[in-house]
């Protein structure tokens, strides 16, 4: 069995995903626990009111995203499919809270980029090394 080697771009992308989703988790958790804070922000920015349950769901999705990135670091293919499921779920949530179809579809860009970086390289291509 050969040693698994990760392409540098994949490593950088996974680290970015962990950091970004950690920040998303903190922001979503803050609004889930402080719905009045979101209401003030929404009014100031002309945003639509969103039920606090939505932020709880987004907090859970952010936590699962971090778990999926860690799984990919550990060469688990389910991490990729987890990101795909998260994107579909976020797409549905975004549409349900009034975000436009185009903006909602942009959530799939992250999965496409992840698939792309998983396929960079030849001998150290991440996708073929996933279990």
MDTraj code that builds the backbone (N, CA, C; nanometers):
import mdtraj as md
import numpy as np

residues = "UNK UNK UNK UNK UNK UNK UNK UNK UNK UNK UNK UNK UNK UNK UNK UNK UNK UNK UNK UNK UNK UNK UNK UNK UNK UNK UNK UNK UNK UNK UNK UNK UNK UNK UNK UNK UNK UNK UNK UNK UNK UNK UNK UNK UNK UNK UNK UNK UNK UNK UNK UNK UNK UNK UNK UNK UNK UNK UNK UNK UNK UNK UNK UNK UNK UNK UNK UNK UNK UNK UNK UNK UNK UNK UNK UNK UNK UNK UNK UNK UNK UNK UNK UNK UNK UNK UNK UNK UNK UNK UNK UNK UNK UNK UNK UNK UNK UNK UNK UNK UNK UNK UNK UNK UNK UNK UNK UNK UNK UNK UNK UNK UNK UNK UNK UNK UNK UNK UNK UNK UNK UNK UNK UNK UNK UNK UNK UNK UNK UNK UNK".split()
xyz = np.array([
    [0.0843, -0.1185, 0.0000],
    [0.0000, 0.0000, 0.0000],
    [0.0885, 0.1244, 0.0000],
    [0.0611, 0.2147, -0.0918],
    [0.1436, 0.3350, -0.0999],
    [0.0957, 0.4403, -0.0009],
    [0.1890, 0.5237, 0.0393],
    [0.1540, 0.6332, 0.1294],
    [0.0655, 0.7330, 0.0562],
    [-0.0324, 0.7842, 0.1277],
    [-0.1210, 0.8831, 0.0675],
    [-0.0572, 1.0206, 0.0805],
    [-0.0620, 1.0945, -0.0303],
    [-0.0070, 1.2301, -0.0316],
    [-0.1137, 1.3229, -0.0857],
    [-0.1298, 1.4333, -0.0195],
    [-0.2320, 1.5309, -0.0549],
    [-0.1679, 1.6464, -0.1320],
    [-0.2334, 1.6890, -0.2394],
    [-0.1881, 1.8055, -0.3155],
    [-0.2013, 1.9296, -0.2274],
    [-0.1086, 2.0223, -0.2405],
    [-0.1091, 2.1436, -0.1588],
    [-0.2362, 2.2262, -0.1729],
    [-0.2918, 2.2308, -0.2940],
    [-0.4160, 2.3069, -0.3147],
    [-0.5317, 2.2443, -0.2380],
    [-0.5353, 2.1115, -0.2319],
    [-0.6403, 2.0438, -0.1559],
    [-0.6258, 2.0743, -0.0079],
    [-0.5040, 2.0687, 0.0414],
    [-0.4803, 2.1005, 0.1827],
    [-0.5253, 2.2429, 0.2133],
    [-0.4868, 2.3373, 0.1284],
    [-0.5243, 2.4777, 0.1493],
    [-0.6758, 2.4949, 0.1454],
    [-0.7422, 2.4275, 0.0506],
    [-0.8878, 2.4401, 0.0388],
    [-0.9586, 2.3814, 0.1611],
    [-0.9111, 2.2677, 0.2093],
    [-0.9731, 2.2074, 0.3277],
    [-0.9543, 2.2959, 0.4509],
    [-0.8361, 2.3546, 0.4646],
    [-0.8128, 2.4468, 0.5770],
    [-0.9048, 2.5678, 0.5649],
    [-0.9157, 2.6216, 0.4440],
    [-1.0064, 2.7346, 0.4220],
    [-1.1498, 2.6970, 0.4587],
    [-1.1939, 2.5782, 0.4192],
    [-1.3308, 2.5347, 0.4491],
    [-1.3532, 2.5213, 0.5996],
    [-1.2541, 2.4720, 0.6702],
    [-1.2674, 2.4591, 0.8161],
    [-1.2775, 2.5973, 0.8806],
    [-1.1920, 2.6893, 0.8382],
    [-1.1943, 2.8247, 0.8954],
    [-1.3257, 2.8953, 0.8612],
    [-1.3655, 2.8918, 0.7344],
    [-1.4878, 2.9602, 0.6917],
    [-1.6108, 2.9029, 0.7615],
    [-1.6178, 2.7708, 0.7715],
    [-1.7335, 2.7099, 0.8372],
    [-1.7317, 2.7311, 0.9878],
    [-1.6140, 2.7455, 1.0453],
    [-1.6059, 2.7789, 1.1882],
    [-1.6616, 2.9186, 1.2128],
    [-1.6274, 3.0120, 1.1252],
    [-1.6820, 3.1475, 1.1367],
    [-1.8328, 3.1471, 1.1132],
    [-1.8772, 3.0693, 1.0146],
    [-2.0206, 3.0565, 0.9894],
    [-2.0940, 2.9966, 1.1076],
    [-2.0326, 2.8969, 1.1692],
    [-2.0914, 2.8347, 1.2876],
    [-2.1088, 2.9380, 1.3984],
    [-2.0054, 3.0173, 1.4231],
    [-2.0132, 3.1190, 1.5285],
    [-2.1211, 3.2231, 1.4983],
    [-2.1254, 3.2708, 1.3749],
    [-2.2259, 3.3705, 1.3371],
    [-2.3671, 3.3166, 1.3451],
    [-2.3878, 3.1970, 1.2916],
    [-2.5211, 3.1373, 1.2951],
    [-2.5639, 3.1046, 1.4374],
    [-2.4709, 3.0554, 1.5184],
    [-2.5035, 3.0248, 1.6582],
    [-2.5395, 3.1527, 1.7334],
    [-2.4674, 3.2604, 1.7055],
    [-2.4972, 3.3880, 1.7710],
    [-2.6407, 3.4314, 1.7402],
    [-2.6790, 3.4265, 1.6124],
    [-2.8144, 3.4684, 1.5761],
    [-2.9196, 3.3685, 1.6232],
    [-2.8846, 3.2397, 1.6308],
    [-2.9796, 3.1406, 1.6829],
    [-3.0077, 3.1659, 1.8305],
    [-2.9036, 3.2042, 1.9042],
    [-2.9186, 3.2282, 2.0482],
    [-2.9656, 3.3701, 2.0796],
    [-2.9511, 3.4616, 1.9850],
    [-2.9894, 3.6024, 2.0046],
    [-3.0755, 3.6502, 1.8878],
    [-3.1991, 3.6003, 1.8763],
    [-3.2819, 3.6370, 1.7605],
    [-3.3076, 3.7874, 1.7487],
    [-3.3094, 3.8573, 1.8604],
    [-3.3307, 4.0033, 1.8556],
    [-3.2141, 4.0725, 1.7841],
    [-3.0945, 4.0205, 1.8016],
    [-2.9776, 4.0787, 1.7345],
    [-2.9939, 4.0694, 1.5837],
    [-3.0472, 3.9569, 1.5342],
    [-3.0696, 3.9445, 1.3900],
    [-3.1784, 4.0404, 1.3446],
    [-3.2847, 4.0523, 1.4233],
    [-3.3936, 4.1425, 1.3848],
    [-3.3426, 4.2847, 1.3664],
    [-3.2577, 4.3307, 1.4578],
    [-3.2008, 4.4659, 1.4473],
    [-3.1163, 4.4766, 1.3208],
    [-3.0313, 4.3770, 1.2963],
    [-2.9465, 4.3762, 1.1769],
    [-3.0314, 4.3718, 1.0506],
    [-3.1355, 4.2889, 1.0507],
    [-3.2225, 4.2755, 0.9341],
    [-3.2912, 4.4072, 0.9015],
    [-3.3414, 4.4750, 1.0032],
    [-3.4085, 4.6032, 0.9815],
    [-3.3096, 4.7056, 0.9272],
    [-3.1897, 4.7105, 0.9844],
    [-3.0882, 4.8071, 0.9402],
    [-3.0483, 4.7848, 0.7950],
    [-3.0417, 4.6590, 0.7532],
    [-2.9943, 4.6276, 0.6184],
    [-3.1075, 4.5963, 0.5217],
    [-3.2305, 4.6105, 0.5666],
    [-3.3446, 4.5846, 0.4796],
    [-3.3615, 4.4381, 0.4442],
    [-3.3213, 4.3493, 0.5340],
    [-3.3330, 4.2057, 0.5098],
    [-3.4667, 4.1532, 0.5607],
    [-3.5057, 4.0414, 0.5073],
    [-3.6290, 3.9753, 0.5480],
    [-3.6084, 3.9075, 0.6831],
    [-3.7128, 3.9066, 0.7649],
    [-3.7063, 3.8370, 0.8940],
    [-3.6938, 3.6869, 0.8696],
    [-3.6140, 3.6217, 0.9515],
    [-3.5893, 3.4782, 0.9383],
    [-3.6148, 3.4134, 1.0737],
    [-3.6886, 3.3010, 1.0763],
    [-3.7110, 3.2336, 1.2047],
    [-3.5787, 3.1893, 1.2675],
    [-3.5705, 3.1967, 1.4006],
    [-3.4457, 3.1587, 1.4680],
    [-3.4130, 3.0112, 1.4459],
    [-3.5141, 2.9285, 1.4171],
    [-3.4893, 2.7870, 1.3862],
    [-3.3976, 2.7741, 1.2643],
    [-3.4118, 2.8664, 1.1712],
    [-3.3263, 2.8642, 1.0517],
    [-3.1796, 2.8757, 1.0907],
    [-3.1493, 2.9645, 1.1843],
    [-3.0102, 2.9811, 1.2274],
    [-2.9610, 2.8590, 1.3043],
    [-3.0505, 2.7934, 1.3758],
    [-3.0126, 2.6691, 1.4432],
    [-2.9756, 2.5635, 1.3392],
    [-3.0567, 2.5506, 1.2343],
    [-3.0263, 2.4546, 1.1270],
    [-2.8944, 2.4888, 1.0580],
    [-2.8725, 2.6172, 1.0311],
    [-2.7477, 2.6586, 0.9664],
    [-2.6269, 2.6351, 1.0563],
    [-2.6468, 2.6491, 1.1883],
    [-2.5390, 2.6185, 1.2832],
    [-2.5029, 2.4706, 1.2748],
    [-2.6050, 2.3859, 1.2702],
    [-2.5812, 2.2410, 1.2584],
    [-2.5115, 2.2073, 1.1270],
    [-2.5534, 2.2722, 1.0181],
    [-2.4886, 2.2483, 0.8887],
    [-2.3422, 2.2916, 0.8913],
    [-2.3139, 2.4030, 0.9577],
    [-2.1744, 2.4487, 0.9685],
    [-2.0901, 2.3487, 1.0466],
    [-2.1466, 2.2965, 1.1556],
    [-2.0741, 2.1968, 1.2360],
    [-2.0488, 2.0706, 1.1535],
    [-2.1496, 2.0274, 1.0777],
    [-2.1328, 1.9085, 0.9943],
    [-2.0313, 1.9350, 0.8828],
    [-2.0273, 2.0578, 0.8314],
    [-1.9281, 2.0938, 0.7291],
    [-1.7863, 2.0791, 0.7819],
    [-1.7656, 2.1209, 0.9056],
    [-1.6335, 2.1061, 0.9671],
    [-1.5988, 1.9581, 0.9790],
    [-1.6966, 1.8775, 1.0213],
    [-1.6744, 1.7329, 1.0326],
    [-1.6420, 1.6719, 0.8963],
    [-1.7089, 1.7191, 0.7916],
    [-1.6827, 1.6674, 0.6565],
    [-1.5424, 1.7036, 0.6096],
    [-1.4978, 1.8249, 0.6382],
    [-1.3617, 1.8653, 0.5998],
    [-1.2584, 1.7816, 0.6740],
    [-1.2827, 1.7565, 0.8018],
    [-1.1910, 1.6716, 0.8790],
    [-1.1912, 1.5301, 0.8226],
    [-1.3089, 1.4806, 0.7833],
    [-1.3173, 1.3471, 0.7226],
    [-1.2348, 1.3410, 0.5943],
    [-1.2402, 1.4465, 0.5142],
    [-1.1600, 1.4487, 0.3920],
    [-1.0111, 1.4527, 0.4238],
    [-0.9729, 1.5214, 0.5312],
    [-0.8330, 1.5172, 0.5753],
    [-0.7926, 1.3742, 0.6095],
    [-0.8884, 1.2958, 0.6578],
    [-0.8619, 1.1564, 0.6954],
    [-0.8933, 1.0599, 0.5809],
    [-0.9079, 1.1136, 0.4600],
    [-0.9267, 1.0353, 0.3385],
    [-1.0596, 0.9603, 0.3341],
    [-1.1645, 1.0166, 0.3904],
    [-1.2968, 0.9537, 0.3904],
    [-1.3836, 1.0180, 0.2827],
    [-1.4295, 0.9373, 0.1886],
    [-1.5089, 0.9877, 0.0768],
    [-1.6435, 1.0427, 0.1225],
    [-1.6950, 0.9926, 0.2349],
    [-1.8240, 1.0418, 0.2820],
    [-1.8184, 1.1913, 0.3113],
    [-1.6992, 1.2446, 0.3374],
    [-1.6851, 1.3882, 0.3610],
    [-1.7290, 1.4693, 0.2400],
    [-1.6943, 1.4226, 0.1203],
    [-1.7369, 1.4924, -0.0013],
    [-1.8877, 1.4843, -0.0170],
    [-1.9427, 1.3640, 0.0006],
    [-2.0873, 1.3485, -0.0148],
    [-2.1628, 1.4249, 0.0933],
    [-2.1013, 1.4387, 0.2094],
    [-2.1596, 1.5215, 0.3146],
    [-2.1697, 1.6666, 0.2702],
    [-2.0621, 1.7185, 0.2086],
    [-2.0658, 1.8555, 0.1574],
    [-2.1739, 1.8720, 0.0513],
    [-2.1915, 1.7704, -0.0317],
    [-2.2953, 1.7766, -0.1340],
    [-2.4338, 1.7838, -0.0694],
    [-2.4582, 1.7017, 0.0314],
    [-2.5869, 1.7037, 0.1030],
    [-2.6087, 1.8375, 0.1732],
    [-2.5035, 1.8916, 0.2312],
    [-2.5130, 2.0221, 0.2979],
    [-2.5510, 2.1296, 0.1969],
    [-2.4914, 2.1258, 0.0795],
    [-2.5218, 2.2260, -0.0226],
    [-2.6669, 2.2171, -0.0681],
    [-2.7171, 2.0962, -0.0843],
    [-2.8578, 2.0784, -0.1232],
    [-2.9495, 2.1316, -0.0134],
    [-2.9186, 2.0983, 0.1111],
    [-2.9995, 2.1448, 0.2241],
    [-2.9953, 2.2968, 0.2351],
    [-2.8769, 2.3548, 0.2230],
    [-2.8634, 2.5011, 0.2303],
    [-2.9380, 2.5680, 0.1149],
    [-2.9356, 2.5060, -0.0024],
    [-3.0089, 2.5578, -0.1179],
    [-3.1581, 2.5668, -0.0863],
    [-3.2124, 2.4615, -0.0286],
    [-3.3548, 2.4589, 0.0069],
    [-3.3858, 2.5644, 0.1137],
    [-3.3005, 2.5726, 0.2150],
    [-3.3200, 2.6730, 0.3209],
    [-3.3146, 2.8134, 0.2615],
    [-3.2165, 2.8390, 0.1772],
    [-3.2026, 2.9720, 0.1170],
    [-3.3265, 3.0110, 0.0375],
    [-3.3776, 2.9187, -0.0429],
    [-3.4988, 2.9487, -0.1190],
    [-3.6171, 2.9740, -0.0258],
    [-3.6254, 2.8959, 0.0820],
    [-3.7396, 2.9089, 0.1732],
    [-3.7387, 3.0409, 0.2503],
    [-3.6228, 3.1029, 0.2666],
    [-3.6175, 3.2303, 0.3390],
    [-3.6130, 3.3497, 0.2438],
    [-3.6308, 3.3229, 0.1154],
    [-3.6448, 3.4324, 0.0203],
    [-3.5201, 3.4751, -0.0528],
    [-3.4137, 3.3982, -0.0433],
    [-3.2928, 3.4304, -0.1195],
    [-3.3180, 3.3898, -0.2645],
    [-3.2710, 3.4696, -0.3574],
    [-3.2989, 3.4445, -0.4991],
    [-3.2416, 3.3103, -0.5446],
    [-3.2982, 3.2604, -0.6535],
    [-3.2527, 3.1332, -0.7093],
    [-3.1047, 3.1398, -0.7464],
    [-3.0631, 3.2485, -0.8103],
    [-2.9227, 3.2614, -0.8511],
    [-2.8301, 3.2604, -0.7304],
    [-2.8618, 3.3392, -0.6282],
    [-2.7779, 3.3416, -0.5081],
    [-2.7779, 3.2055, -0.4397],
    [-2.8927, 3.1389, -0.4399],
    [-2.9006, 3.0066, -0.3773],
    [-2.8158, 2.9051, -0.4526],
    [-2.8149, 2.9141, -0.5843],
    [-2.7348, 2.8218, -0.6654],
    [-2.5853, 2.8420, -0.6445],
    [-2.5446, 2.9617, -0.6053],
    [-2.4022, 2.9886, -0.5822],
    [-2.3451, 2.9015, -0.4709],
    [-2.4318, 2.8478, -0.3860],
    [-2.3858, 2.7587, -0.2804],
    [-2.3217, 2.6315, -0.3335],
    [-2.3521, 2.5966, -0.4574],
    [-2.2946, 2.4753, -0.5162],
    [-2.1537, 2.4985, -0.5712],
    [-2.1115, 2.6236, -0.5781],
    [-1.9768, 2.6546, -0.6279],
    [-1.8715, 2.5909, -0.5376],
    [-1.8942, 2.5943, -0.4069],
    [-1.7985, 2.5352, -0.3128],
    [-1.7788, 2.3866, -0.3359],
    [-1.8885, 2.3154, -0.3640],
    [-1.8784, 2.1713, -0.3903],
    [-1.8037, 2.1476, -0.5216],
    [-1.8322, 2.2301, -0.6219],
    [-1.7626, 2.2165, -0.7502],
    [-1.6126, 2.2425, -0.7334],
    [-1.5782, 2.3452, -0.6567],
    [-1.4363, 2.3733, -0.6311],
    [-1.3712, 2.2594, -0.5529],
    [-1.4433, 2.2061, -0.4548],
    [-1.3903, 2.0934, -0.3780],
    [-1.3641, 1.9747, -0.4699],
    [-1.4594, 1.9432, -0.5571],
    [-1.4402, 1.8326, -0.6508],
    [-1.3195, 1.8604, -0.7413],
    [-1.3063, 1.9859, -0.7827],
    [-1.1929, 2.0228, -0.8671],
    [-1.0598, 2.0025, -0.7975],
    [-1.0468, 2.0507, -0.6741],
    [-0.9183, 2.0358, -0.6050],
    [-0.8933, 1.8911, -0.5645],
    [-0.9988, 1.8127, -0.5477],
    [-0.9790, 1.6698, -0.5203],
    [-0.9213, 1.5975, -0.6421],
    [-0.9356, 1.6580, -0.7597],
    [-0.8877, 1.5947, -0.8827],
    [-0.7641, 1.6614, -0.9413],
    [-0.6993, 1.7493, -0.8645],
    [-0.5739, 1.8111, -0.9096],
    [-0.4600, 1.7119, -0.8876],
    [-0.3685, 1.7111, -0.9789],
    [-0.2499, 1.6262, -0.9641],
    [-0.2665, 1.4944, -1.0372],
    [-0.1623, 1.4161, -1.0324],
    [-0.1675, 1.2849, -1.0963],
    [-0.1514, 1.1775, -0.9902],
    [-0.0322, 1.1670, -0.9368],
    [-0.0079, 1.0636, -0.8362],
    [-0.0657, 1.1006, -0.7006],
    [-0.0805, 1.2297, -0.6749],
    [-0.1341, 1.2705, -0.5455],
    [-0.2752, 1.3283, -0.5575],
    [-0.3483, 1.2812, -0.6585],
    [-0.4872, 1.3225, -0.6760],
    [-0.5674, 1.2737, -0.5558],
    [-0.6383, 1.3642, -0.4914],
    [-0.7112, 1.3295, -0.3703],
    [-0.8262, 1.2331, -0.3925],
    [-0.9026, 1.2524, -0.5008],
    [-1.0245, 1.1734, -0.5212],
    [-0.9959, 1.0238, -0.5245],
    [-0.8909, 0.9844, -0.5949],
    [-0.8609, 0.8415, -0.6083],
    [-0.8054, 0.7811, -0.4796],
    [-0.7641, 0.8653, -0.3855],
    [-0.7103, 0.8156, -0.2591],
    [-0.8164, 0.8058, -0.1493],
    [-0.9350, 0.8596, -0.1758],
    [-1.0404, 0.8552, -0.0741],
    [-1.0911, 0.7131, -0.0555],
    [-1.1232, 0.6822, 0.0678],
    [-1.1737, 0.5475, 0.1004],
    [-1.3240, 0.5515, 0.1166],
])
top = md.Topology()
chain = top.add_chain()
for i, resn in enumerate(residues, 1):
    res = top.add_residue(resn, chain, resSeq=i)
    for name in ("N", "CA", "C"):
        top.add_atom(name, md.element.get_by_symbol(name[0]), res)
traj = md.Trajectory(xyz[None], top)
